[in-house]
Amino acid sequence: MKVALKIGYEGTHFFGSQIQPEQRTVEGEFLKVLQETGVIEDPDAANLSSSGRTDAGVHSISQVVTFFTNNPRMALPRILNSKLPRDMWAWAYAEVPDDFDPRRHAVRRKYRYILSADEYDISKMREAAKLFIGEHNFSNFAKKDKSNPRSTVRTVEKLDIRSQGHVIKIDIVANAYLWNMIRKIVSALTLVGNGNRDLDWISKMLDPETYEEGIEPAPAYGLIFLEVQYDPEPEWVIDSYAVKHSNDFFIKEVNRFRIISTILEQFVMQPEKEMDLD
């Protein structure tokens, strides 16, 4: 039987999602737990697959993984979560056809990038975002992969930017992505937002046949994989216990990091002012 699971992970301490020798990866940790719980016996026969690759430091709420198992009753989120590390969890389950491919059968994927608001002109960033909508050659917004040359044409369905408190949230929906594509788009948007580049530059970057320029990707820690959609969608069964358990943990983490953030602000010293000890 082939099983699909929705999993989340806080990617800070993962060296990406795909298995790599001598590195801590999402698939590597997950495969180890599948073996420990008796869900699978032979990793090769299990044929573990994911809906998309995330780089080192990138997070996910809804990565989809599939595998073959002769013991599906043990492949439940709450069982696997008892063995998974704290920065990784499963929360939904579905039985899928043997030919279901979580990557090739995906029709769209949604990501979110979060960055500090700083001094960006949101209106300029939104104008720039409009230029990315539709089908384009994103060669200038991708890390070159000489070992696997492929088409660099992708279709962006939506690119929304909104300010919320001290951060800016950038949501992007596309049929598929190139390596580092989202993070390079974010870098381009910030260059327009801080006035270092203009809209004409974005237009030139989207025409790689006549203009070529490298651009550094935005930091990985700001990117999160939100959702992958299929047509038809698997019949997901959400494990409410698993969801509550992970929610309880991350509410505590949010509160902890809110305090840590406030403490770190105390280290930003202002020598010209006397220290306030009250």
SULZICOR-V210313 format. One record per pair of residues at least 12 apart in sequence whose ideal C-beta (glycine too) atoms are under 10 Angstrom apart, sorted by the first residue. I is the first residue (numbers start at 0). J is the second residue. If there is no record, write none. Layout:
i:I j:J
i:I j:J
//
This chain:
i:0 j:66
i:0 j:67
i:0 j:68
i:0 j:69
i:0 j:70
i:0 j:71
i:0 j:74
i:0 j:94
i:0 j:95
i:0 j:97
i:1 j:45
i:1 j:46
i:1 j:48
i:1 j:65
i:1 j:66
i:1 j:67
i:1 j:68
i:1 j:71
i:1 j:93
i:1 j:94
i:1 j:95
i:1 j:96
i:1 j:97
i:1 j:98
i:1 j:99
i:2 j:33
i:2 j:38
i:2 j:39
i:2 j:45
i:2 j:64
i:2 j:65
i:2 j:66
i:2 j:67
i:2 j:68
i:2 j:70
i:2 j:71
i:2 j:74
i:2 j:75
i:2 j:92
i:2 j:93
i:2 j:94
i:2 j:95
i:2 j:233
i:3 j:48
i:3 j:50
i:3 j:63
i:3 j:64
i:3 j:65
i:3 j:66
i:3 j:74
i:3 j:91
i:3 j:92
i:3 j:93
i:3 j:94
i:3 j:95
i:3 j:99
i:3 j:101
i:3 j:229
i:3 j:233
i:3 j:234
i:3 j:235
i:4 j:29
i:4 j:33
i:4 j:62
i:4 j:63
i:4 j:64
i:4 j:65
i:4 j:66
i:4 j:74
i:4 j:75
i:4 j:76
i:4 j:79
i:4 j:89
i:4 j:90
i:4 j:91
i:4 j:92
i:4 j:93
i:4 j:101
i:4 j:235
i:4 j:238
i:5 j:50
i:5 j:59
i:5 j:60
i:5 j:61
i:5 j:62
i:5 j:63
i:5 j:64
i:5 j:76
i:5 j:88
i:5 j:89
i:5 j:90
i:5 j:91
i:5 j:92
i:5 j:93
i:5 j:226
i:5 j:227
i:5 j:233
i:5 j:235
i:5 j:237
i:5 j:238
i:5 j:241
i:6 j:25
i:6 j:29
i:6 j:49
i:6 j:59
i:6 j:60
i:6 j:61
i:6 j:62
i:6 j:63
i:6 j:64
i:6 j:76
i:6 j:79
i:6 j:80
i:6 j:83
i:6 j:87
i:6 j:88
i:6 j:89
i:6 j:90
i:6 j:91
i:7 j:25
i:7 j:58
i:7 j:59
i:7 j:60
i:7 j:61
i:7 j:62
i:7 j:86
i:7 j:87
i:7 j:88
i:7 j:89
i:7 j:90
i:7 j:223
i:7 j:224
i:7 j:241
i:7 j:242
i:7 j:245
i:7 j:249
i:8 j:25
i:8 j:28
i:8 j:29
i:8 j:53
i:8 j:57
i:8 j:58
i:8 j:59
i:8 j:60
i:8 j:62
i:8 j:83
i:8 j:84
i:8 j:86
i:8 j:87
i:8 j:88
i:8 j:223
i:8 j:224
i:9 j:56
i:9 j:58
i:9 j:59
i:9 j:84
i:9 j:85
i:9 j:86
i:9 j:87
i:9 j:88
i:9 j:220
i:9 j:223
i:9 j:249
i:9 j:252
i:10 j:25
i:10 j:53
i:10 j:54
i:10 j:55
i:10 j:56
i:10 j:57
i:10 j:58
i:10 j:59
i:10 j:86
i:10 j:87
i:10 j:219
i:10 j:220
i:10 j:222
i:10 j:223
i:10 j:224
i:11 j:55
i:11 j:56
i:11 j:57
i:11 j:58
i:11 j:86
i:11 j:219
i:11 j:220
i:12 j:55
i:12 j:56
i:12 j:84
i:12 j:86
i:12 j:87
i:13 j:25
i:13 j:26
i:13 j:27
i:13 j:28
i:13 j:53
i:13 j:54
i:13 j:55
i:13 j:56
i:13 j:57
i:13 j:58
i:13 j:59
i:13 j:84
i:13 j:86
i:13 j:87
i:14 j:27
i:14 j:54
i:14 j:55
i:14 j:56
i:15 j:27
i:15 j:52
i:15 j:53
i:15 j:54
i:15 j:55
i:15 j:56
i:15 j:57
i:15 j:219
i:16 j:29
i:16 j:49
i:16 j:50
i:16 j:51
i:16 j:52
i:16 j:53
i:16 j:54
i:16 j:55
i:16 j:57
i:16 j:59
i:16 j:62
i:16 j:64
i:16 j:224
i:17 j:49
i:17 j:51
i:17 j:52
i:17 j:53
i:17 j:54
i:18 j:30
i:18 j:42
i:18 j:47
i:18 j:49
i:19 j:55
i:22 j:55
i:23 j:55
i:23 j:84
i:24 j:53
i:24 j:55
i:25 j:49
i:25 j:52
i:25 j:53
i:25 j:57
i:25 j:59
i:25 j:62
i:25 j:64
i:25 j:86
i:25 j:87
i:26 j:47
i:26 j:48
i:26 j:49
i:26 j:52
i:26 j:62
i:26 j:64
i:27 j:47
i:28 j:82
i:28 j:83
i:28 j:84
i:28 j:86
i:28 j:87
i:29 j:47
i:29 j:49
i:29 j:62
i:29 j:64
i:29 j:66
i:29 j:79
i:29 j:83
i:29 j:84
i:29 j:87
i:29 j:89
i:30 j:42
i:30 j:45
i:30 j:47
i:30 j:64
i:30 j:66
i:31 j:82
i:31 j:83
i:31 j:84
i:32 j:78
i:32 j:79
i:32 j:80
i:32 j:81
i:32 j:82
i:32 j:83
i:32 j:84
i:32 j:87
i:32 j:89
i:33 j:45
i:33 j:47
i:33 j:64
i:33 j:66
i:33 j:68
i:33 j:70
i:33 j:73
i:33 j:74
i:33 j:79
i:33 j:82
i:34 j:82
i:35 j:79
i:35 j:82
i:35 j:83
i:36 j:70
i:36 j:73
i:36 j:74
i:36 j:75
i:36 j:78
i:36 j:79
i:36 j:81
i:36 j:82
i:36 j:83
i:37 j:68
i:37 j:69
i:37 j:70
i:37 j:73
i:37 j:74
i:37 j:78
i:38 j:66
i:38 j:68
i:38 j:69
i:38 j:70
i:38 j:71
i:38 j:72
i:38 j:73
i:38 j:74
i:38 j:75
i:38 j:78
i:38 j:79
i:39 j:66
i:39 j:67
i:39 j:68
i:39 j:69
i:39 j:70
i:39 j:73
i:39 j:74
i:40 j:68
i:40 j:69
i:40 j:70
i:41 j:67
i:41 j:69
i:42 j:66
i:44 j:66
i:44 j:67
i:44 j:68
i:44 j:69
i:45 j:65
i:45 j:66
i:45 j:67
i:45 j:68
i:45 j:69
i:46 j:65
i:46 j:66
i:46 j:67
i:46 j:97
i:47 j:64
i:47 j:65
i:47 j:66
i:47 j:67
i:48 j:63
i:48 j:64
i:48 j:65
i:48 j:66
i:48 j:99
i:48 j:100
i:48 j:101
i:48 j:102
i:48 j:103
i:49 j:62
i:49 j:63
i:49 j:64
i:49 j:65
i:49 j:101
i:49 j:102
i:49 j:227
i:50 j:62
i:50 j:63
i:50 j:64
i:50 j:65
i:50 j:100
i:50 j:101
i:50 j:102
i:50 j:103
i:50 j:104
i:50 j:105
i:50 j:108
i:50 j:224
i:50 j:226
i:50 j:227
i:50 j:228
i:50 j:229
i:51 j:63
i:51 j:101
i:51 j:102
i:51 j:105
i:51 j:108
i:51 j:110
i:51 j:175
i:51 j:176
i:51 j:224
i:51 j:227
i:52 j:102
i:52 j:176
i:52 j:178
i:52 j:224
i:53 j:110
i:53 j:219
i:53 j:222
i:53 j:223
i:53 j:224
i:54 j:142
i:54 j:178
i:54 j:179
i:54 j:182
i:54 j:216
i:54 j:219
i:54 j:222
i:55 j:219
i:55 j:220
i:56 j:218
i:56 j:219
i:56 j:220
i:56 j:221
i:56 j:222
i:57 j:110
i:57 j:112
i:57 j:181
i:57 j:182
i:57 j:218
i:57 j:219
i:57 j:220
i:57 j:221
i:57 j:222
i:57 j:223
i:57 j:224
i:58 j:86
i:58 j:110
i:58 j:111
i:58 j:113
i:58 j:219
i:58 j:220
i:58 j:221
i:58 j:222
i:58 j:223
i:58 j:224
i:58 j:225
i:59 j:87
i:59 j:110
i:59 j:222
i:59 j:223
i:59 j:224
i:59 j:225
i:59 j:226
i:59 j:227
i:60 j:90
i:60 j:109
i:60 j:111
i:60 j:223
i:60 j:224
i:60 j:225
i:60 j:226
i:61 j:90
i:61 j:91
i:61 j:108
i:61 j:109
i:61 j:223
i:61 j:224
i:61 j:225
i:61 j:226
i:61 j:227
i:61 j:228
i:62 j:87
i:62 j:89
i:62 j:101
i:62 j:224
i:62 j:226
i:62 j:227
i:63 j:91
i:63 j:93
i:63 j:95
i:63 j:99
i:63 j:101
i:63 j:102
i:63 j:104
i:63 j:105
i:63 j:224
i:63 j:226
i:63 j:227
i:63 j:228
i:63 j:229
i:63 j:233
i:63 j:235
i:64 j:89
i:64 j:101
i:65 j:93
i:65 j:95
i:65 j:97
i:65 j:99
i:65 j:100
i:65 j:101
i:65 j:102
i:65 j:104
i:65 j:233
i:67 j:97
i:71 j:92
i:71 j:94
i:74 j:89
i:74 j:92
i:74 j:94
i:75 j:89
i:75 j:92
i:75 j:236
i:75 j:238
i:75 j:240
i:75 j:241
i:76 j:88
i:76 j:89
i:76 j:90
i:76 j:91
i:76 j:92
i:76 j:236
i:76 j:237
i:76 j:238
i:76 j:239
i:76 j:240
i:76 j:241
i:76 j:242
i:76 j:244
i:76 j:245
i:77 j:89
i:77 j:90
i:77 j:92
i:77 j:238
i:77 j:239
i:77 j:240
i:77 j:241
i:77 j:242
i:77 j:244
i:78 j:238
i:78 j:241
i:79 j:92
i:79 j:238
i:79 j:241
i:80 j:238
i:80 j:240
i:80 j:241
i:80 j:244
i:80 j:245
i:81 j:244
i:85 j:245
i:85 j:248
i:85 j:249
i:85 j:252
i:86 j:248
i:86 j:252
i:87 j:245
i:88 j:238
i:88 j:241
i:88 j:242
i:88 j:244
i:88 j:245
i:88 j:248
i:88 j:249
i:89 j:238
i:89 j:241
i:89 j:245
i:90 j:235
i:90 j:237
i:90 j:238
i:90 j:239
i:90 j:240
i:90 j:241
i:90 j:242
i:90 j:243
i:90 j:244
i:90 j:245
i:90 j:246
i:91 j:233
i:91 j:235
i:91 j:236
i:91 j:237
i:91 j:238
i:91 j:241
i:91 j:242
i:92 j:233
i:92 j:234
i:92 j:235
i:92 j:236
i:92 j:237
i:92 j:238
i:92 j:241
i:93 j:232
i:93 j:233
i:93 j:234
i:93 j:235
i:93 j:236
i:94 j:233
i:94 j:234
i:94 j:236
i:95 j:229
i:95 j:233
i:95 j:234
i:96 j:233
i:99 j:229
i:99 j:233
i:100 j:229
i:101 j:227
i:101 j:229
i:101 j:233
i:102 j:175
i:102 j:227
i:103 j:175
i:104 j:227
i:104 j:229
i:104 j:230
i:104 j:231
i:104 j:233
i:105 j:174
i:105 j:175
i:105 j:227
i:105 j:228
i:105 j:229
i:105 j:230
i:106 j:174
i:106 j:175
i:106 j:227
i:106 j:228
i:106 j:229
i:106 j:230
i:106 j:232
i:107 j:154
i:107 j:156
i:107 j:157
i:107 j:172
i:107 j:173
i:107 j:174
i:107 j:175
i:107 j:226
i:107 j:227
i:107 j:228
i:107 j:229
i:107 j:230
i:108 j:171
i:108 j:172
i:108 j:173
i:108 j:174
i:108 j:175
i:108 j:176
i:108 j:181
i:108 j:224
i:108 j:225
i:108 j:226
i:108 j:227
i:108 j:228
i:109 j:156
i:109 j:157
i:109 j:170
i:109 j:171
i:109 j:172
i:109 j:173
i:109 j:223
i:109 j:224
i:109 j:225
i:109 j:226
i:109 j:227
i:109 j:228
i:110 j:169
i:110 j:170
i:110 j:171
i:110 j:172
i:110 j:173
i:110 j:176
i:110 j:180
i:110 j:181
i:110 j:182
i:110 j:185
i:110 j:222
i:110 j:223
i:110 j:224
i:110 j:225
i:110 j:226
i:111 j:159
i:111 j:168
i:111 j:169
i:111 j:170
i:111 j:171
i:111 j:181
i:111 j:221
i:111 j:222
i:111 j:223
i:111 j:224
i:111 j:225
i:111 j:226
i:112 j:160
i:112 j:167
i:112 j:168
i:112 j:169
i:112 j:170
i:112 j:171
i:112 j:181
i:112 j:182
i:112 j:184
i:112 j:185
i:112 j:186
i:112 j:188
i:112 j:189
i:112 j:217
i:112 j:218
i:112 j:221
i:112 j:222
i:112 j:223
i:113 j:163
i:113 j:166
i:113 j:167
i:113 j:168
i:113 j:169
i:113 j:185
i:113 j:220
i:113 j:221
i:113 j:222
i:113 j:223
i:114 j:166
i:114 j:167
i:114 j:168
i:114 j:169
i:114 j:185
i:114 j:188
i:114 j:189
i:114 j:192
i:114 j:217
i:114 j:218
i:114 j:221
i:114 j:222
i:115 j:165
i:115 j:166
i:115 j:167
i:115 j:221
i:116 j:162
i:116 j:163
i:116 j:164
i:116 j:165
i:116 j:166
i:116 j:167
i:116 j:192
i:117 j:165
i:117 j:166
i:117 j:167
i:117 j:189
i:117 j:192
i:117 j:193
i:118 j:192
i:118 j:193
i:118 j:194
i:119 j:160
i:119 j:162
i:119 j:167
i:119 j:188
i:119 j:189
i:119 j:190
i:119 j:191
i:119 j:192
i:119 j:193
i:119 j:194
i:120 j:191
i:120 j:192
i:120 j:193
i:120 j:194
i:121 j:160
i:121 j:161
i:121 j:162
i:121 j:167
i:121 j:192
i:122 j:160
i:122 j:192
i:123 j:188
i:123 j:191
i:123 j:192
i:123 j:193
i:123 j:194
i:123 j:196
i:123 j:197
i:123 j:198
i:124 j:158
i:124 j:160
i:124 j:162
i:124 j:167
i:124 j:169
i:124 j:185
i:124 j:187
i:124 j:188
i:124 j:189
i:124 j:190
i:124 j:191
i:124 j:192
i:124 j:193
i:125 j:158
i:125 j:159
i:125 j:160
i:125 j:161
i:125 j:188
i:125 j:191
i:125 j:192
i:126 j:160
i:126 j:191
i:126 j:197
i:126 j:198
i:126 j:201
i:127 j:158
i:127 j:160
i:127 j:184
i:127 j:187
i:127 j:188
i:127 j:189
i:127 j:190
i:127 j:191
i:127 j:192
i:127 j:196
i:127 j:197
i:127 j:198
i:127 j:200
i:127 j:201
i:127 j:202
i:128 j:155
i:128 j:157
i:128 j:158
i:128 j:159
i:128 j:160
i:128 j:169
i:128 j:170
i:128 j:171
i:128 j:184
i:128 j:187
i:128 j:188
i:128 j:191
i:128 j:201
i:129 j:158
i:129 j:198
i:129 j:201
i:130 j:155
i:130 j:158
i:130 j:187
i:130 j:191
i:130 j:198
i:130 j:199
i:130 j:201
i:130 j:202
i:130 j:204
i:130 j:205
i:131 j:153
i:131 j:155
i:131 j:157
i:131 j:158
i:131 j:171
i:131 j:173
i:131 j:184
i:131 j:187
i:131 j:188
i:131 j:201
i:131 j:204
i:131 j:205
i:132 j:154
i:132 j:155
i:132 j:156
i:132 j:157
i:132 j:158
i:132 j:173
i:133 j:153
i:133 j:154
i:133 j:155
i:133 j:156
i:133 j:205
i:134 j:152
i:134 j:153
i:134 j:154
i:134 j:155
i:134 j:174
i:135 j:151
i:135 j:152
i:135 j:153
i:135 j:154
i:135 j:155
i:135 j:204
i:135 j:205
i:135 j:206
i:135 j:207
i:136 j:150
i:136 j:151
i:136 j:152
i:136 j:153
i:136 j:205
i:136 j:206
i:136 j:207
i:136 j:208
i:137 j:150
i:137 j:151
i:137 j:152
i:137 j:153
i:137 j:154
i:137 j:155
i:137 j:173
i:137 j:176
i:137 j:177
i:137 j:180
i:137 j:183
i:137 j:184
i:137 j:204
i:137 j:205
i:137 j:207
i:138 j:150
i:138 j:151
i:138 j:152
i:138 j:177
i:138 j:180
i:138 j:204
i:138 j:205
i:138 j:206
i:138 j:207
i:138 j:208
i:138 j:211
i:139 j:151
i:139 j:183
i:139 j:187
i:139 j:201
i:139 j:203
i:139 j:204
i:139 j:205
i:139 j:206
i:139 j:207
i:139 j:210
i:139 j:211
i:139 j:212
i:139 j:213
i:139 j:214
i:140 j:153
i:140 j:176
i:140 j:177
i:140 j:179
i:140 j:180
i:140 j:181
i:140 j:182
i:140 j:183
i:140 j:184
i:140 j:185
i:140 j:186
i:140 j:187
i:140 j:204
i:140 j:205
i:140 j:207
i:140 j:214
i:140 j:216
i:141 j:153
i:141 j:176
i:141 j:177
i:141 j:178
i:141 j:179
i:141 j:180
i:141 j:183
i:141 j:184
i:141 j:207
i:141 j:214
i:141 j:216
i:142 j:177
i:142 j:178
i:142 j:179
i:142 j:180
i:142 j:182
i:142 j:183
i:142 j:213
i:142 j:216
i:143 j:177
i:143 j:178
i:143 j:179
i:143 j:213
i:144 j:177
i:144 j:178
i:144 j:179
i:147 j:178
i:149 j:177
i:150 j:175
i:150 j:177
i:151 j:177
i:151 j:180
i:151 j:207
i:152 j:175
i:152 j:177
i:153 j:173
i:153 j:174
i:153 j:175
i:153 j:176
i:153 j:177
i:153 j:180
i:154 j:172
i:154 j:173
i:154 j:174
i:154 j:175
i:155 j:171
i:155 j:172
i:155 j:173
i:155 j:174
i:155 j:176
i:155 j:180
i:155 j:181
i:155 j:184
i:156 j:171
i:156 j:172
i:156 j:173
i:156 j:174
i:157 j:170
i:157 j:171
i:157 j:172
i:157 j:173
i:158 j:170
i:158 j:171
i:158 j:172
i:158 j:173
i:158 j:181
i:158 j:184
i:158 j:188
i:159 j:171
i:159 j:172
i:160 j:185
i:160 j:188
i:160 j:192
i:165 j:260
i:166 j:221
i:167 j:185
i:167 j:188
i:167 j:189
i:167 j:192
i:167 j:221
i:168 j:221
i:169 j:181
i:169 j:184
i:169 j:185
i:169 j:188
i:169 j:189
i:169 j:217
i:169 j:221
i:169 j:222
i:170 j:225
i:171 j:184
i:171 j:185
i:171 j:222
i:171 j:225
i:172 j:225
i:172 j:226
i:172 j:228
i:176 j:224
i:178 j:216
i:179 j:214
i:179 j:215
i:179 j:216
i:179 j:217
i:179 j:219
i:179 j:222
i:180 j:216
i:181 j:216
i:181 j:217
i:181 j:221
i:181 j:222
i:181 j:224
i:182 j:214
i:182 j:215
i:182 j:216
i:182 j:217
i:182 j:218
i:182 j:219
i:182 j:221
i:182 j:222
i:183 j:204
i:183 j:213
i:183 j:214
i:183 j:215
i:183 j:216
i:183 j:217
i:184 j:201
i:184 j:204
i:184 j:214
i:184 j:216
i:184 j:217
i:185 j:216
i:185 j:217
i:185 j:218
i:185 j:221
i:185 j:222
i:186 j:214
i:186 j:215
i:186 j:216
i:186 j:217
i:186 j:218
i:187 j:200
i:187 j:201
i:187 j:204
i:187 j:205
i:187 j:214
i:187 j:217
i:188 j:201
i:188 j:217
i:189 j:217
i:190 j:214
i:196 j:214
i:200 j:212
//
